[in-house]
Amino acid sequence: MRRPKIKSQTDWERVKRESGADAPIAWEPEDGPYDPNDEAAVEAYWKAATIVRRPGQRGPQKAPTKERITIRLSHDIVEHFRSTGGGWQTRMDEALREWMKGRRKKAAK
C-alpha cells in the first residue's frame, strides 16, 4: 500500500532567501553541545557520534545479497503475493528459487 503524499510545510522560499545570506547561526552554550558556526566543533561532534538503531531496524548490508530490478508481472500474480501480507517480495523470490531448482533438476536428467 502506498503512503499518501503529504504536502511539505517548509517555507522553501524563506529557506532559499536565508541560505544565501551566509549569516552566522545564533547560538548560546545552553542551546546544544557545539557551536554550529565552528566547523571544527561540528566535525568533531559528528565524527564522535554513533549510529543507534531502533529494535528491528536493519542496518546497511555488508555485501548485498539481492539485486534491485524492475520487472513487469501480471496483475493477478502481484495481487496474489501482496495479499499474503508483509514480506511478499521475499516469498515471491522463494517461489522463483523453487521453480529454478526444479528446472535445474530436469536439465540434469
N, CA, C and O of each residue as an XYZ file, in Angstrom:
436
protein
N       0.843     -1.174      0.000
C       0.000      0.000      0.000
C       0.891      1.241      0.000
O       1.836      1.337      0.783
N       0.589      2.166     -0.864
C       1.387      3.382     -0.948
C       0.938      4.392      0.096
O      -0.241      4.482      0.439
N       1.897      5.138      0.585
C       1.581      6.192      1.545
C       1.031      7.397      0.798
O       1.484      7.703     -0.305
N       0.058      8.084      1.389
C      -0.457      9.285      0.720
C       0.609     10.381      0.751
O       1.372     10.496      1.710
N       0.646     11.180     -0.313
C       1.611     12.275     -0.356
C       1.217     13.329      0.669
O       0.047     13.696      0.786
N       2.199     13.804      1.398
C       1.965     14.837      2.398
C       2.602     16.118      1.887
O       3.774     16.136      1.509
N       1.823     17.181      1.880
C       2.331     18.462      1.400
C       3.343     19.006      2.407
O       3.079     19.049      3.608
N       4.484     19.415      1.907
C       5.536     19.963      2.755
C       5.056     21.243      3.430
O       4.388     22.074      2.814
N       5.404     21.386      4.694
C       5.059     22.598      5.421
C       6.252     23.551      5.493
O       6.196     24.580      6.165
N       7.318     23.201      4.801
C       8.518     24.028      4.793
C       8.321     25.224      3.872
O       7.816     25.086      2.758
N       8.718     26.378      4.338
C       8.661     27.598      3.534
C       9.951     27.641      2.713
O      10.945     28.232      3.136
N       9.925     27.011      1.538
C      11.135     26.876      0.733
C      11.652     28.216      0.228
O      12.859     28.376      0.047
N      10.779     29.169      0.000
C      11.239     30.492     -0.432
C      12.078     31.136      0.671
O      13.108     31.750      0.392
N      11.642     30.997      1.912
C      12.399     31.541      3.046
C      13.742     30.826      3.186
O      14.768     31.457      3.439
N      13.724     29.506      3.018
C      14.967     28.733      3.109
C      15.964     29.225      2.069
O      17.138     29.429      2.377
N      15.494     29.417      0.833
C      16.372     29.902     -0.233
C      16.922     31.291      0.091
O      18.106     31.566     -0.105
N      16.036     32.165      0.595
C      16.461     33.527      0.944
C      17.531     33.502      2.027
O      18.575     34.144      1.903
N      17.258     32.753      3.089
C      18.158     32.764      4.239
C      19.441     31.975      3.995
O      20.471     32.272      4.600
N      19.393     30.988      3.127
C      20.611     30.220      2.861
C      21.625     31.055      2.097
O      22.831     30.833      2.211
N      21.146     32.003      1.326
C      22.039     32.876      0.575
C      22.642     33.969      1.434
O      23.617     34.604      1.030
N      22.085     34.200      2.603
C      22.555     35.283      3.467
C      23.917     34.980      4.076
O      24.687     35.902      4.346
N      24.230     33.705      4.298
C      25.507     33.283      4.871
C      25.784     33.967      6.211
O      26.930     34.276      6.538
N      24.726     34.195      6.971
C      24.862     34.829      8.282
C      25.111     33.751      9.337
O      24.630     32.627      9.193
N      25.853     34.077     10.387
C      26.080     33.077     11.438
C      24.776     32.708     12.144
O      23.856     33.518     12.251
N      24.724     31.485     12.613
C      23.554     30.990     13.333
C      23.653     31.451     14.782
O      24.692     31.297     15.424
N      22.558     32.020     15.290
C      22.553     32.453     16.690
C      22.694     31.226     17.580
O      21.961     30.250     17.418
N      23.642     31.272     18.529
C      23.895     30.106     19.372
C      24.354     30.540     20.753
O      25.161     31.459     20.896
N      23.834     29.873     21.756
C      24.249     30.062     23.147
C      24.678     28.695     23.669
O      24.152     27.684     23.204
N      25.612     28.624     24.616
C      26.078     27.325     25.122
C      24.961     26.396     25.600
O      25.088     25.176     25.493
N      23.874     26.956     26.121
C      22.781     26.098     26.588
C      21.932     25.556     25.426
O      21.055     24.717     25.636
N      22.194     26.037     24.202
C      21.439     25.582     23.031
C      21.813     24.176     22.580
O      20.989     23.476     21.991
N      23.025     23.763     22.845
C      23.424     22.447     22.366
C      24.875     22.145     22.660
O      25.580     22.955     23.260
N      25.318     20.976     22.234
C      26.658     20.504     22.581
C      27.804     21.162     21.815
O      28.963     21.004     22.199
N      27.507     21.893     20.744
C      28.573     22.523     19.970
C      28.053     23.777     19.280
O      26.850     23.943     19.081
N      28.977     24.650     18.923
C      28.634     25.877     18.205
C      28.509     25.538     16.721
O      29.496     25.138     16.103
N      27.321     25.688     16.135
C      27.149     25.324     14.730
C      27.924     26.216     13.761
O      28.022     25.901     12.575
N      28.470     27.317     14.251
C      29.259     28.210     13.405
C      30.734     27.811     13.371
O      31.496     28.312     12.544
N      31.132     26.920     14.260
C      32.522     26.469     14.350
C      32.645     25.135     13.608
O      32.250     24.090     14.123
N      33.196     25.185     12.395
C      33.272     23.982     11.557
C      34.024     22.846     12.235
O      33.638     21.684     12.107
N      35.094     23.168     12.953
C      35.876     22.127     13.632
C      35.042     21.456     14.726
O      35.114     20.241     14.907
N      34.253     22.250     15.452
C      33.412     21.693     16.518
C      32.317     20.803     15.930
O      32.011     19.743     16.475
N      31.737     21.235     14.828
C      30.693     20.444     14.168
C      31.285     19.120     13.691
O      30.708     18.058     13.924
N      32.425     19.187     13.030
C      33.086     17.986     12.508
C      33.439     17.024     13.639
O      33.211     15.819     13.522
N      33.991     17.544     14.727
C      34.379     16.699     15.861
C      33.154     16.040     16.494
O      33.194     14.866     16.862
N      32.073     16.797     16.618
C      30.851     16.251     17.223
C      30.319     15.080     16.400
O      30.029     14.016     16.946
N      30.191     15.276     15.100
C      29.612     14.225     14.257
C      30.573     13.064     14.036
O      30.139     11.938     13.794
N      31.861     13.327     14.117
C      32.833     12.242     13.978
C      32.749     11.294     15.175
O      32.954     10.088     15.036
N      32.448     11.844     16.346
C      32.348     11.039     17.560
C      30.969     10.394     17.728
O      30.780      9.558     18.612
N      30.014     10.778     16.890
C      28.645     10.260     17.020
C      28.586      8.778     16.660
O      29.355      8.296     15.828
N      27.670      8.072     17.295
C      27.444      6.666     16.968
C      26.017      6.511     16.452
O      25.105      7.221     16.876
N      25.845      5.583     15.542
C      24.525      5.326     14.977
C      23.789      4.368     15.905
O      24.289      3.291     16.232
N      22.610      4.772     16.317
C      21.785      3.930     17.178
C      20.555      3.532     16.381
O      19.822      4.388     15.884
N      20.337      2.250     16.265
C      19.177      1.763     15.520
C      18.084      1.334     16.485
O      18.352      0.848     17.584
N      16.862      1.524     16.054
C      15.717      1.081     16.841
C      15.633     -0.440     16.760
O      16.124     -1.034     15.801
N      15.017     -1.076     17.753
C      14.854     -2.532     17.676
C      14.125     -2.919     16.391
O      13.090     -2.343     16.055
N      14.664     -3.880     15.694
C      14.066     -4.341     14.451
C      14.496     -3.559     13.228
O      14.193     -3.960     12.104
N      15.194     -2.454     13.418
C      15.644     -1.652     12.286
C      16.933     -2.250     11.739
O      17.881     -2.496     12.485
N      16.958     -2.480     10.438
C      18.120     -3.103      9.822
C      19.152     -2.063      9.436
O      18.823     -0.924      9.106
N      20.389     -2.473      9.484
C      21.476     -1.617      9.048
C      21.800     -1.894      7.590
O      21.152     -2.722      6.950
N      22.795     -1.205      7.070
C      23.164     -1.443      5.675
C      23.760     -2.838      5.500
O      24.427     -3.358      6.395
N      23.513     -3.430      4.345
C      24.071     -4.752      4.074
C      25.571     -4.627      3.855
O      26.039     -3.726      3.159
N      26.309     -5.538      4.455
C      27.760     -5.533      4.253
C      28.091     -5.967      2.830
O      28.953     -5.381      2.176
N      27.406     -6.985      2.368
C      27.565     -7.457      0.993
C      26.160     -7.726      0.460
O      25.541     -8.720      0.841
N      25.649     -6.866     -0.408
C      24.285     -7.065     -0.901
C      24.092     -8.463     -1.476
O      24.893     -8.940     -2.281
N      23.019     -9.103     -1.049
C      22.746    -10.463     -1.499
C      21.663    -10.495     -2.564
O      21.428    -11.531     -3.187
N      21.010     -9.375     -2.772
C      19.947     -9.311     -3.770
C      20.200     -8.130     -4.696
O      20.908     -7.184     -4.353
N      19.609     -8.213     -5.867
C      19.779     -7.170     -6.869
C      18.444     -6.475     -7.103
O      17.418     -7.131     -7.281
N      18.463     -5.152     -7.102
C      17.246     -4.380     -7.370
C      17.027     -4.342     -8.880
O      17.918     -3.971     -9.643
N      15.821     -4.735     -9.295
C      15.484     -4.726    -10.716
C      14.084     -4.147    -10.901
O      13.351     -3.939     -9.934
N      13.733     -3.895    -12.138
C      12.371     -3.520    -12.493
C      11.841     -4.633    -13.373
O      12.493     -5.035    -14.337
N      10.660     -5.132    -13.045
C      10.089     -6.257    -13.789
C       8.586     -6.041    -13.928
O       7.941     -5.524    -13.016
N       8.040     -6.434    -15.055
C       6.591     -6.345    -15.272
C       5.998     -7.728    -15.084
O       6.420     -8.693    -15.721
N       5.014     -7.812    -14.199
C       4.343     -9.077    -13.914
C       2.846     -8.900    -14.095
O       2.331     -7.783    -14.046
N       2.160    -10.000    -14.304
C       0.704     -9.957    -14.428
C       0.095     -9.453    -13.125
O       0.573     -9.761    -12.033
N      -0.965     -8.676    -13.267
C      -1.626     -8.067    -12.112
C      -2.061     -9.114    -11.086
O      -1.870     -8.926     -9.884
N      -2.644    -10.216    -11.561
C      -3.145    -11.226    -10.627
C      -2.014    -11.889     -9.844
O      -2.203    -12.264     -8.686
N      -0.851    -12.035    -10.456
C       0.300    -12.624     -9.757
C       0.740    -11.693     -8.628
O       0.941    -12.126     -7.493
N       0.885    -10.425     -8.954
C       1.325     -9.449     -7.950
C       0.301     -9.357     -6.824
O       0.670     -9.352     -5.650
N      -0.974     -9.284     -7.172
C      -2.018     -9.183     -6.145
C      -2.031    -10.410     -5.242
O      -2.244    -10.294     -4.036
N      -1.804    -11.583     -5.822
C      -1.766    -12.802     -5.005
C      -0.669    -12.700     -3.945
O      -0.914    -12.957     -2.766
N       0.528    -12.330     -4.362
C       1.631    -12.253     -3.402
C       1.428    -11.111     -2.409
O       1.719    -11.265     -1.223
N       0.934     -9.975     -2.878
C       0.683     -8.853     -1.959
C      -0.364     -9.218     -0.910
O      -0.279     -8.787      0.239
N      -1.341    -10.006     -1.310
C      -2.419    -10.364     -0.375
C      -1.918    -11.247      0.768
O      -2.617    -11.432      1.763
N      -0.718    -11.787      0.627
C      -0.170    -12.632      1.692
C       0.470    -11.806      2.797
O       0.934    -12.360      3.794
N       0.502    -10.479      2.631
C       1.000     -9.595      3.685
C       2.464     -9.222      3.509
O       3.085     -9.480      2.478
N       2.991     -8.599      4.571
C       4.380     -8.149      4.553
C       5.336     -9.285      4.235
O       5.120    -10.424      4.649
N       6.383     -8.975      3.508
C       7.352     -9.986      3.113
C       6.973    -10.687      1.820
O       7.561    -11.709      1.466
N       5.985    -10.135      1.112
C       5.514    -10.795     -0.108
C       6.593    -10.869     -1.170
O       6.624    -11.821     -1.949
N       7.479     -9.884     -1.218
C       8.540     -9.924     -2.224
C       9.528    -11.051     -1.916
O      10.047    -11.698     -2.826
N       9.779    -11.277     -0.642
C      10.658    -12.381     -0.248
C      10.015    -13.710     -0.625
O      10.693    -14.614     -1.112
N       8.705    -13.829     -0.402
C       8.013    -15.067     -0.776
C       8.020    -15.266     -2.287
O       8.121    -16.396     -2.765
N       7.915    -14.182     -3.035
C       7.984    -14.289     -4.492
C       9.382    -14.753     -4.903
O       9.527    -15.578     -5.805
N      10.401    -14.225     -4.242
C      11.782    -14.638     -4.507
C      11.946    -16.132     -4.224
O      12.581    -16.849     -4.998
N      11.371    -16.596     -3.113
C      11.455    -18.017     -2.755
C      10.737    -18.893     -3.783
O      11.225    -19.968     -4.132
N       9.578    -18.436     -4.268
C       8.829    -19.202     -5.270
C       9.635    -19.312     -6.564
O       9.677    -20.374     -7.186
N      10.266    -18.226     -6.962
C      11.102    -18.259     -8.165
C      12.311    -19.175     -7.973
O      12.722    -19.873     -8.900
N      12.873    -19.168     -6.769
C      14.017    -20.032     -6.483
C      13.610    -21.510     -6.576
O      14.348    -22.326     -7.129
N      12.440    -21.848     -6.034
C      11.944    -23.228     -6.122
C      11.736    -23.634     -7.579
O      12.097    -24.741     -7.977
N      11.157    -22.741     -8.367
C      10.945    -23.019     -9.784
C      12.287    -23.259    -10.479
O      12.423    -24.174    -11.291
N      13.280    -22.418    -10.144
C      14.603    -22.538    -10.746
C      15.248    -23.880    -10.381
O      15.854    -24.529    -11.234
N      15.118    -24.296     -9.117
C      15.679    -25.584     -8.689
C      15.038    -26.733     -9.460
O      15.725    -27.671     -9.864
N      13.732    -26.662     -9.664
C      13.029    -27.694    -10.425
C      13.522    -27.762    -11.861
O      13.673    -28.851    -12.414
N      13.771    -26.625    -12.463
C      14.273    -26.582    -13.844
C      15.676    -27.176    -13.933
O      16.005    -27.864    -14.899
N      16.495    -26.909    -12.927
C      17.862    -27.442    -12.930
C      17.853    -28.961    -12.811
O      18.647    -29.647    -13.455
N      16.942    -29.484    -11.979
C      16.852    -30.938    -11.816
C      16.447    -31.591    -13.128
O      16.995    -32.626    -13.506
N      15.472    -30.979    -13.833
C      15.022    -31.523    -15.115
C      16.143    -31.478    -16.145
O      16.297    -32.409    -16.936
N      16.922    -30.408    -16.140
C      18.008    -30.256    -17.111
C      19.137    -31.252    -16.840
O      19.827    -31.672    -17.769
N      19.327    -31.630    -15.580
C      20.406    -32.549    -15.214
C      20.079    -33.987    -15.608
O      20.988    -34.809    -15.730
N      18.806    -34.307    -15.809
C      18.406    -35.691    -16.142
C      18.701    -36.036    -17.567
O      18.426    -37.155    -18.000
